[in-house]
Amino acid sequence: MPDKEKQSNNSKYFNKKSITIAAIIILFMIILSSTTQFSIIELFRPGTKIGRVREKIQKHLYEDYGEEFVVTNIGTRTANGETDYVARIYPKSIIGTKRENDPYYYSKAGLDKKPLGRLGEVGDGYATVKMNIEAENYLMPKIKDVFGKRVLVKPKIKYKKRNKHGYMTTRVAHNFKEKIKLANNDPENNRLELHIYLYIFDRIDSKQEKEKRRKDIFEFVQYLKEEGLFRYLEMGVYFIDERVLAPSYEEYIDKMRDQKWIEKEISGESIELPPKDFRKKMSQALQSEIDTMSENQLIENMKKIKKCELTYEDLRRKNNQCASIIYSKKRLKEHYGSTEDDRLMRDYKDLNDIVITNNLEYIYITKYEGIK
């Protein structure tokens, strides 16, 4: 009996010791997981860490936007002692379209990396992309009605709301129509800032056409005023030479880079352009191609241009014949510090407020070059 009692006591001792050791190990692993990438719970969860991150982000995006997303390029970012998972996101619906591989339609999502393999709440910036798309869909019918079908638009919309401290702060949000109502009904606390870039693929070839385009721009500005979209507006209307839509355009652009560029002074500005003989040859060759194309072919080629290519360097610098830049007074004061006597301060109540200027770096040679 004493031997059995001793054996029982030893068993209890070893059980207590085992429990103590296990508790110490678990405590050690908890501490370790908070200071390193290791987590004991991670060992027992199905799927890889990256797989679970992707799954959680995809679930969040589907619940928020009602469609499936691609979640890729998942990595970690550490700041202020905290580590986050970050990923690139875009809707599956753009796969196979010109929107695929266009950064304009991509965004990011992220979540906190918690101890013990836990994952924090997901945050994403896709609402900004969605807001831009909604704005384009809202504006496009009027844009086509005023400027014709040969036009692409690139909006960048910011929604700002006054916080509890009295400051206007940018909110990641969409539902463009709802935000218009908020900004119009309560402008003191809600604001829509619009950057609208219009690319019209139709050069101006006469003074009469230039006057018509001024009237078009004026009409569109009045529309924006009526919609309550003018208060914080910055808009560029760019007339792009339609020869960028010719089949041989890229070939000539490559050849142009190999030319010995010549410095010229135009309107008091020093600029560089390819040799005039090359410009003339290129202009004539591309024009000949354009003349054989139907309107539908031109529009189809225009639609192949990605949003990320609608920039100064990619398209406007050399192909932009002329442009009109529109600023609301509030936009100028808020972001550029302009004063009332600034030459850009206009009310746009009169057609004379619309100014179309020539692009000095325009590479093509036309019969109506430099229309005043």
C-alpha positions as CSV (number, residue, x, y, z in Angstrom):
1,M,0.0,0.0,0.0
2,P,2.7,2.5,0.8
3,D,4.4,1.8,-2.6
4,K,1.1,2.5,-4.3
5,E,0.6,5.7,-2.3
6,K,4.1,6.8,-3.2
7,Q,3.5,6.0,-6.9
8,S,0.3,8.0,-6.8
9,N,2.0,11.0,-5.2
10,N,4.8,10.8,-7.8
11,S,2.2,10.7,-10.6
12,K,0.5,13.8,-9.2
13,Y,3.8,15.5,-8.9
14,F,4.7,14.7,-12.5
15,N,1.2,15.8,-13.7
16,K,1.6,19.1,-12.0
17,K,5.1,19.5,-13.3
18,S,3.9,18.7,-16.9
19,I,1.1,21.3,-16.6
20,T,3.6,23.9,-15.3
21,I,6.0,23.2,-18.1
22,A,3.2,23.3,-20.7
23,A,2.0,26.6,-19.2
24,I,5.5,28.1,-19.4
25,I,6.0,26.9,-23.0
26,I,2.6,28.5,-24.0
27,L,3.5,31.7,-22.2
28,F,6.9,31.7,-23.9
29,M,5.3,31.2,-27.3
30,I,2.8,34.0,-26.7
31,I,5.7,36.4,-25.8
32,L,7.6,35.1,-28.8
33,S,4.8,35.5,-31.2
34,S,4.4,39.2,-30.2
35,T,8.1,39.9,-30.9
36,T,8.7,37.7,-33.9
37,Q,6.9,36.2,-37.0
38,F,6.2,32.9,-35.1
39,S,2.8,31.9,-33.8
40,I,1.8,28.5,-32.4
41,I,-1.8,28.8,-33.5
42,E,-0.6,29.3,-37.0
43,L,0.7,25.8,-37.0
44,F,-2.8,24.4,-36.5
45,R,-4.8,26.6,-38.9
46,P,-5.6,25.3,-42.4
47,G,-4.0,27.1,-45.3
48,T,-1.0,29.3,-45.5
49,K,-0.7,32.6,-43.8
50,I,-0.8,34.4,-47.1
51,G,-3.8,32.3,-48.2
52,R,-5.8,33.3,-45.1
53,V,-4.9,37.0,-45.7
54,R,-6.1,36.7,-49.3
55,E,-9.3,34.9,-48.3
56,K,-10.2,37.5,-45.6
57,I,-9.6,40.4,-48.0
58,Q,-11.6,38.8,-50.8
59,K,-14.5,38.2,-48.4
60,H,-14.4,41.8,-47.2
61,L,-14.4,43.2,-50.7
62,Y,-17.2,41.0,-51.9
63,E,-19.4,42.1,-48.9
64,D,-18.6,45.8,-49.6
65,Y,-18.7,46.0,-53.4
66,G,-20.8,42.9,-54.4
67,E,-18.2,41.5,-56.8
68,E,-15.2,39.2,-56.8
69,F,-11.7,40.7,-56.6
70,V,-8.2,39.5,-57.4
71,V,-6.0,39.9,-54.4
72,T,-2.3,39.7,-55.3
73,N,1.2,40.9,-54.5
74,I,0.6,40.3,-50.8
75,G,3.4,41.4,-48.5
76,T,4.1,43.1,-45.2
77,R,4.9,46.6,-44.2
78,T,6.2,47.7,-40.8
79,A,5.7,51.2,-39.4
80,N,5.8,52.6,-35.9
81,G,6.5,49.1,-34.6
82,E,3.4,47.6,-36.1
83,T,3.3,45.2,-39.1
84,D,0.5,45.2,-41.7
85,Y,-0.3,42.9,-44.5
86,V,-0.8,44.9,-47.8
87,A,-2.1,43.7,-51.2
88,R,-2.9,44.9,-54.6
89,I,-6.6,44.5,-55.6
90,Y,-8.7,44.8,-58.6
91,P,-12.1,43.4,-59.7
92,K,-12.1,40.1,-61.6
93,S,-14.5,41.8,-64.1
94,I,-11.7,43.8,-65.7
95,I,-9.7,40.8,-66.7
96,G,-9.6,40.6,-70.5
97,T,-10.6,44.3,-70.9
98,K,-8.4,47.4,-71.6
99,R,-8.8,48.1,-67.8
100,E,-6.6,45.1,-67.0
101,N,-3.0,46.2,-66.2
102,D,-4.2,49.8,-65.9
103,P,-3.2,51.2,-62.5
104,Y,-6.1,53.7,-62.6
105,Y,-8.4,50.8,-61.9
106,Y,-6.3,49.2,-59.2
107,S,-6.1,49.9,-55.5
108,K,-4.7,48.5,-52.2
109,A,-6.1,46.6,-49.2
110,G,-4.5,45.9,-45.9
111,L,-5.0,44.5,-42.4
112,D,-3.1,44.3,-39.2
113,K,-0.9,41.4,-38.3
114,K,-2.0,40.4,-34.8
115,P,-0.3,38.1,-32.2
116,L,-1.0,34.3,-32.3
117,G,-1.6,34.4,-36.0
118,R,-4.8,36.5,-35.7
119,L,-5.7,38.9,-38.5
120,G,-7.1,42.4,-38.0
121,E,-9.9,44.2,-39.8
122,V,-9.6,44.8,-43.5
123,G,-9.3,48.3,-44.9
124,D,-9.2,49.2,-48.6
125,G,-9.0,52.1,-51.0
126,Y,-11.1,50.8,-53.8
127,A,-13.9,53.2,-53.0
128,T,-11.8,55.9,-54.5
129,V,-11.6,54.0,-57.8
130,K,-15.3,53.3,-57.7
131,M,-16.1,56.9,-57.1
132,N,-14.0,57.9,-60.2
133,I,-15.9,55.3,-62.3
134,E,-19.3,56.5,-61.0
135,A,-18.3,60.1,-61.8
136,E,-17.3,59.2,-65.4
137,N,-20.6,57.3,-65.9
138,Y,-22.5,60.3,-64.6
139,L,-20.8,62.9,-66.7
140,M,-20.2,60.9,-69.9
141,P,-23.6,61.3,-71.6
142,K,-23.3,65.1,-71.3
143,I,-19.7,65.1,-72.4
144,K,-20.5,63.1,-75.6
145,D,-23.5,65.4,-76.2
146,V,-21.4,68.5,-76.1
147,F,-18.0,67.4,-77.5
148,G,-18.9,64.4,-79.7
149,K,-17.9,60.7,-79.5
150,R,-14.2,61.2,-80.0
151,V,-13.5,61.9,-76.3
152,L,-12.0,60.2,-73.3
153,V,-12.4,61.4,-69.8
154,K,-10.2,60.8,-66.7
155,P,-11.9,62.1,-63.5
156,K,-10.2,62.2,-60.1
157,I,-12.7,62.8,-57.4
158,K,-12.2,63.6,-53.7
159,Y,-14.9,63.7,-51.1
160,K,-14.2,65.7,-48.0
161,K,-16.2,66.0,-44.8
162,R,-15.8,68.3,-41.8
163,N,-14.6,66.4,-38.7
164,K,-15.4,67.0,-35.1
165,H,-12.4,69.3,-34.8
166,G,-13.8,71.6,-37.6
167,Y,-11.4,70.5,-40.4
168,M,-12.3,69.2,-43.8
169,T,-10.7,65.8,-44.2
170,T,-10.7,63.4,-47.2
171,R,-12.9,60.4,-46.9
172,V,-12.5,57.1,-48.8
173,A,-16.0,56.8,-50.2
174,H,-18.0,56.3,-53.3
175,N,-21.7,56.7,-54.4
176,F,-21.1,59.8,-56.5
177,K,-24.7,60.8,-56.8
178,E,-25.2,60.7,-53.0
179,K,-22.1,62.8,-52.4
180,I,-23.4,65.4,-54.9
181,K,-26.6,65.8,-52.8
182,L,-24.6,66.1,-49.6
183,A,-22.3,68.7,-51.1
184,N,-25.2,70.7,-52.5
185,N,-27.5,70.4,-49.4
186,D,-24.7,71.0,-46.8
187,P,-21.7,72.6,-48.5
188,E,-20.3,73.8,-45.2
189,N,-19.7,70.3,-44.0
190,N,-19.4,68.3,-47.3
191,R,-17.3,68.9,-50.3
192,L,-16.7,67.3,-53.7
193,E,-13.3,68.3,-55.3
194,L,-13.3,67.4,-59.0
195,H,-10.3,67.1,-61.3
196,I,-11.7,66.4,-64.8
197,Y,-9.4,65.7,-67.7
198,L,-11.1,65.7,-71.1
199,Y,-9.1,64.4,-74.1
200,I,-10.8,65.3,-77.4
201,F,-9.2,63.4,-80.4
202,D,-10.0,66.0,-83.0
203,R,-7.6,68.8,-83.7
204,I,-8.8,72.4,-84.4
205,D,-8.3,73.3,-88.1
206,S,-9.8,76.8,-88.4
207,K,-10.8,79.9,-86.4
208,Q,-14.4,79.0,-86.9
209,E,-13.8,75.5,-85.3
210,K,-11.9,77.1,-82.5
211,E,-14.8,79.4,-81.7
212,K,-17.2,76.4,-81.8
213,R,-15.0,74.6,-79.3
214,R,-15.0,77.6,-77.0
215,K,-18.8,77.5,-77.0
216,D,-18.7,73.8,-76.3
217,I,-16.5,74.3,-73.2
218,F,-18.6,77.1,-72.0
219,E,-21.8,75.0,-72.3
220,F,-20.2,72.2,-70.4
221,V,-19.0,74.5,-67.6
222,Q,-22.6,75.8,-67.3
223,Y,-23.8,72.2,-67.0
224,L,-21.3,71.6,-64.1
225,K,-22.6,74.7,-62.4
226,E,-26.2,73.6,-62.7
227,E,-25.2,70.2,-61.2
228,G,-23.4,71.8,-58.3
229,L,-20.1,70.4,-59.5
230,F,-18.3,73.6,-60.2
231,R,-17.4,74.9,-56.6
232,Y,-14.1,73.0,-56.4
233,L,-13.4,72.3,-60.0
234,E,-10.1,71.9,-61.9
235,M,-10.6,70.9,-65.5
236,G,-8.3,70.5,-68.5
237,V,-9.8,70.2,-72.0
238,Y,-7.1,68.9,-74.3
239,F,-7.4,68.8,-78.1
240,I,-5.3,65.8,-79.2
241,D,-4.2,65.4,-82.8
242,E,-6.2,62.5,-84.2
243,R,-3.1,61.2,-85.9
244,V,-2.3,59.4,-82.7
245,L,-5.0,57.0,-83.7
246,A,-3.2,56.0,-87.0
247,P,-1.8,52.5,-87.3
248,S,1.8,53.7,-87.8
249,Y,1.7,56.2,-85.0
250,E,3.9,54.2,-82.6
251,E,6.4,53.4,-85.4
252,Y,6.9,57.1,-86.1
253,I,7.2,58.0,-82.4
254,D,10.0,55.4,-82.1
255,K,11.7,57.0,-85.1
256,M,11.2,60.5,-83.7
257,R,13.2,59.6,-80.6
258,D,16.2,58.8,-82.8
259,Q,16.2,62.3,-84.4
260,K,18.5,65.1,-83.5
261,W,16.2,67.5,-81.9
262,I,16.5,71.2,-82.6
263,E,16.1,74.0,-80.0
264,K,13.7,76.7,-81.1
265,E,12.2,79.8,-79.7
266,I,8.4,80.1,-80.0
267,S,6.4,82.9,-78.4
268,G,9.4,83.8,-76.2
269,E,9.8,80.2,-75.0
270,S,12.8,78.0,-75.7
271,I,11.7,74.5,-76.6
272,E,13.1,71.5,-78.5
273,L,11.4,69.8,-81.5
274,P,12.4,67.1,-84.0
275,P,13.7,68.4,-87.4
276,K,11.0,70.1,-89.5
277,D,11.5,67.7,-92.4
278,F,10.8,64.7,-90.2
279,R,7.8,66.4,-88.6
280,K,6.4,67.1,-92.1
281,K,7.0,63.5,-93.3
282,M,5.4,62.1,-90.2
283,S,2.4,64.5,-90.4
284,Q,1.7,63.6,-94.0
285,A,2.1,59.8,-93.6
286,L,-0.1,59.6,-90.5
287,Q,-2.7,61.9,-92.1
288,S,-2.9,59.7,-95.1
289,E,-3.7,56.7,-92.9
290,I,-6.3,58.7,-90.9
291,D,-8.0,59.7,-94.2
292,T,-8.7,56.1,-95.1
293,M,-10.2,55.2,-91.7
294,S,-13.9,55.3,-90.9
295,E,-15.2,57.2,-87.8
296,N,-15.9,53.9,-86.1
297,Q,-12.3,52.7,-86.7
298,L,-11.0,56.0,-85.2
299,I,-13.2,55.6,-82.1
300,E,-12.2,51.9,-81.7
301,N,-8.5,52.9,-81.7
302,M,-9.2,55.7,-79.3
303,K,-11.0,53.3,-76.9
304,K,-7.8,51.1,-76.7
305,I,-5.9,53.9,-75.0
306,K,-5.6,53.1,-71.2
307,K,-6.4,55.7,-68.5
308,C,-2.8,55.5,-67.3
309,E,-1.7,56.8,-70.7
310,L,-3.8,59.9,-70.4
311,T,-1.0,61.9,-69.0
312,Y,1.3,64.8,-70.0
313,E,4.3,62.7,-70.7
314,D,2.5,59.9,-72.5
315,L,0.0,61.8,-74.7
316,R,-0.2,65.6,-74.1
317,R,3.3,66.8,-74.3
318,K,3.7,66.3,-78.1
319,N,0.3,65.4,-79.4
320,N,-1.8,68.1,-77.6
321,Q,-2.5,70.8,-80.2
322,C,-4.2,73.2,-77.8
323,A,-6.0,73.2,-74.5
324,S,-8.3,75.1,-72.1
325,I,-7.7,75.0,-68.4
326,I,-10.7,75.8,-66.1
327,Y,-10.4,76.7,-62.4
328,S,-13.2,77.6,-60.0
329,K,-12.3,80.5,-57.7
330,K,-12.6,78.3,-54.6
331,R,-10.3,75.7,-56.2
332,L,-7.7,78.4,-56.9
333,K,-7.9,80.0,-53.4
334,E,-7.9,76.6,-51.6
335,H,-5.0,75.0,-53.4
336,Y,-3.0,77.6,-55.2
337,G,-3.3,80.7,-53.0
338,S,-4.5,82.8,-55.9
339,T,-6.0,86.3,-55.3
340,E,-8.9,88.1,-56.8
341,D,-6.6,90.0,-59.3
342,D,-5.1,86.7,-60.6
343,R,-5.6,86.4,-64.4
344,L,-7.1,82.9,-63.8
345,M,-9.8,84.2,-61.5
346,R,-12.9,84.0,-63.7
347,D,-16.6,83.4,-63.0
348,Y,-17.3,81.8,-66.4
349,K,-20.5,83.7,-66.8
350,D,-19.4,84.9,-70.2
351,L,-17.9,83.1,-73.3
352,N,-14.9,85.4,-73.2
353,D,-13.8,83.7,-70.0
354,I,-13.0,80.6,-72.0
355,V,-9.5,80.7,-73.3
356,I,-7.9,78.1,-75.6
357,T,-4.1,78.3,-75.8
358,N,-1.7,76.7,-78.3
359,N,0.7,74.0,-77.1
360,L,4.2,75.1,-78.1
361,E,5.6,71.5,-78.1
362,Y,3.1,70.3,-80.6
363,I,5.0,68.1,-83.1
364,Y,2.7,68.0,-86.1
365,I,2.7,70.4,-89.1
366,T,-0.7,71.5,-90.2
367,K,-2.1,74.0,-92.6
368,Y,-3.6,75.9,-89.6
369,E,-0.7,75.7,-87.3
370,G,-0.8,78.1,-84.4
371,I,-4.4,79.3,-84.7
372,K,-4.9,82.5,-82.7
